[in-house]
Amino acid sequence: QKGLLRAVVDKTKMGGQGFEVGTPAAIASVRGTDFSTEVTQKGDTTVSCHQGKLGVSAGGKTVEVPAGFGTRVKKGEAPGALFKLPSPPEVLEPGT
């Protein structure tokens, strides 16, 4: 009902099956990707696409979320405008 999920879905191993994550506010339909969903105590949902793309459906509307973007969905409403995700941190080798 609340929390954070990160999933990496390899579409080559899905055998034509779909993969969806349902929250109280939205459904994220994965299309072979790396994504995360976070659900608040109130059931509001943030879906972030790290690689690939996914569809987010709520309130009778579906939005396509490409890699590097996310959307927020308030419970009972359609997905909000896409927002750009922050760049991942740069990993440095020791001593550099």
Buried (B, 14 or more C-beta within 10 A) or exposed (E): EEEEEEEEBEBEEEEEEEBEBEBBBBBBBBBBBBBBBBBBEEBBBBBBBBEBBBBBBBBEEBBBBEBBBBBBBBBEBBBBEBEEBEEEEEEEEEEE
